[in-house]
Amino acid sequence: LLLLLLLQPHTLDAKSKEEEAGSCAAGETCSENSADAYTDQAEASSPAEPECPELVKPTDIHFLVINLDRSPQRLARMREAFARLNLPPFERIPGVEVTADTVNQHTPPRLSPGVKLADYGTCLAHHRAWEAVYRGPHRWAIVLEDDATLLDTVDLQDMPLVPKAADIVLLRASTTLEHEIVCNKTEVRKTTWGYGMVGYLISRAGAHRMIKGAQKGFRGPLDGHIWYSGNAIYTTTKNYVDHPPCSNPCPTSIRTYLNGELEVEPD
């Protein structure tokens, strides 16, 4: 009995090898069958590559710079930066200063008294920029605030492929906090949360949709409004523009000064 038990594993092993050989009699090796099965299983379990939306390459990009009348020195710095980087001349969009006397005279309206006057003015200034893009002859534009830092390491006239349905593409990736991959043919990402509107790419069609998204008014600062307006917001994966270091309150922000959070007006 002990001898039979000792011999049984070898017998079974031989039998299994015969069955394995028989299963491979069709000219395929068992190792190949096993590898194919493993590959099929892995492909079935791995997530599918996201299907690309329609992508377009921005060309003939127009530049707009938002600048308050009280800040000619910032306008001069932006002109110097554009000349240094061999960028075409930009269109100036006058900023909007809102006071307690004029707050109810603007459109789109301020929907909440909790929106500070300078924050509301920023919303209105960007709305002016959207209107300029929508009415203008260029299909694409980059909107910049006058304290944006232009980088020597990128070419603002050479943007990546972007989804045609994008309303705006934020150009300061380091301030977007939630995003997801679009597909492997574009480096831009869909983003759903972040802060800062110091620079962004926008199409004429996107400008029209941003205007429609704000037609009822603004319930908060612009970098909060865009996440609740129903617009399609994307971001680049690297910084195409930057901003001076900021804290709370931001020492370089005219908006912060106008909101009464700084004692000295920034240069």
Backbone hydrogen bonds, N-H to C=O, Kabsch-Sander energy under -0.5 kcal/mol:
donor,donor_aa,acceptor,acceptor_aa,energy
5,L,1,L,-2.2
6,L,2,L,-2.0
7,L,3,L,-1.9
8,Q,4,L,-1.7
11,T,7,L,-2.0
12,L,8,Q,-2.8
13,D,9,P,-2.6
14,A,10,H,-2.2
15,K,11,T,-2.3
16,S,12,L,-2.7
17,K,13,D,-1.9
18,E,14,A,-2.0
19,E,15,K,-2.4
20,E,16,S,-2.3
21,A,17,K,-2.6
22,G,18,E,-2.6
23,S,19,E,-2.0
24,C,20,E,-0.7
24,C,21,A,-0.8
25,A,22,G,-1.4
27,G,24,C,-0.9
33,N,29,T,-1.8
34,S,30,C,-2.7
35,A,31,S,-2.4
36,D,32,E,-2.7
37,A,33,N,-2.4
38,Y,34,S,-2.3
39,T,35,A,-2.6
40,D,36,D,-2.7
41,Q,37,A,-2.2
42,A,38,Y,-2.5
43,E,39,T,-2.8
44,A,40,D,-2.1
45,S,41,Q,-1.6
46,S,42,A,-1.8
56,V,162,V,-2.7
62,H,140,W,-2.3
64,L,142,I,-2.6
65,V,91,E,-2.6
66,I,144,L,-2.8
67,N,93,I,-2.4
71,S,68,L,-2.0
74,R,71,S,-0.6
75,L,71,S,-1.4
76,A,72,P,-2.2
77,R,73,Q,-1.8
78,M,74,R,-2.1
79,R,75,L,-2.1
80,E,76,A,-2.1
81,A,77,R,-2.3
82,F,78,M,-2.5
83,A,79,R,-2.1
84,R,80,E,-2.3
85,L,81,A,-1.7
86,N,83,A,-1.1
87,L,82,F,-2.7
91,E,63,F,-2.9
93,I,65,V,-3.1
95,G,67,N,-2.2
97,E,95,G,-0.5
98,V,96,V,-0.6
102,T,99,T,-0.6
103,V,99,T,-1.4
105,Q,102,T,-2.3
106,H,103,V,-0.6
111,L,109,P,-0.6
111,L,218,F,-2.8
112,S,218,F,-0.6
115,V,112,S,-1.8
116,K,114,G,-0.6
120,Y,116,K,-2.5
121,G,117,L,-2.4
122,T,118,A,-1.9
123,C,119,D,-1.9
124,L,120,Y,-2.3
125,A,121,G,-2.3
126,H,122,T,-2.3
127,H,123,C,-2.2
128,R,124,L,-2.1
129,A,125,A,-1.8
130,W,126,H,-2.5
131,E,127,H,-2.2
132,A,128,R,-2.2
133,V,129,A,-2.4
134,Y,130,W,-2.7
135,R,131,E,-2.3
136,G,132,A,-1.4
140,W,60,D,-0.6
141,A,202,I,-2.5
142,I,62,H,-2.7
143,V,200,Y,-2.5
144,L,64,L,-2.6
145,E,198,V,-2.4
146,D,66,I,-1.3
148,A,145,E,-2.0
149,T,242,D,-3.1
150,L,148,A,-0.6
151,L,240,Y,-0.7
154,V,151,L,-0.7
156,L,154,V,-0.6
158,D,155,D,-2.0
162,V,56,V,-2.7
164,K,54,E,-3.0
166,A,163,P,-1.8
167,D,232,A,-2.5
168,I,232,A,-1.4
169,V,201,L,-2.5
170,L,168,I,-0.5
170,L,234,Y,-3.1
171,L,199,G,-2.2
173,A,171,L,-0.6
175,T,172,R,-1.8
176,T,173,A,-1.8
177,L,175,T,-0.5
177,L,193,W,-2.2
178,E,193,W,-1.7
180,E,190,K,-2.6
182,V,188,V,-0.7
186,T,183,C,-1.1
188,V,161,L,-0.6
189,R,235,T,-2.7
190,K,180,E,-1.9
191,T,233,I,-2.3
192,T,178,E,-2.2
193,W,178,E,-1.0
195,Y,175,T,-2.1
200,Y,143,V,-1.9
201,L,169,V,-2.7
202,I,141,A,-2.9
203,S,167,D,-0.6
204,R,139,R,-2.1
207,A,203,S,-2.7
208,H,204,R,-1.9
209,R,205,A,-1.9
210,M,206,G,-2.4
211,I,207,A,-2.3
212,K,208,H,-2.1
213,G,209,R,-2.2
214,A,210,M,-0.9
214,A,211,I,-0.7
215,Q,212,K,-1.1
217,G,214,A,-1.0
218,F,109,P,-2.2
224,G,221,P,-1.8
225,H,221,P,-2.7
226,I,222,L,-2.0
227,W,224,G,-1.0
228,Y,225,H,-1.8
229,S,225,H,-0.6
233,I,231,N,-0.8
234,Y,168,I,-2.4
235,T,189,R,-2.3
236,T,170,L,-2.1
240,Y,171,L,-3.4
241,V,171,L,-1.3
242,D,149,T,-2.4
253,S,250,C,-1.3
254,I,252,T,-0.6
257,Y,253,S,-1.7
258,L,254,I,-2.9
259,N,255,R,-1.6
260,G,257,Y,-1.9
261,E,256,T,-2.3
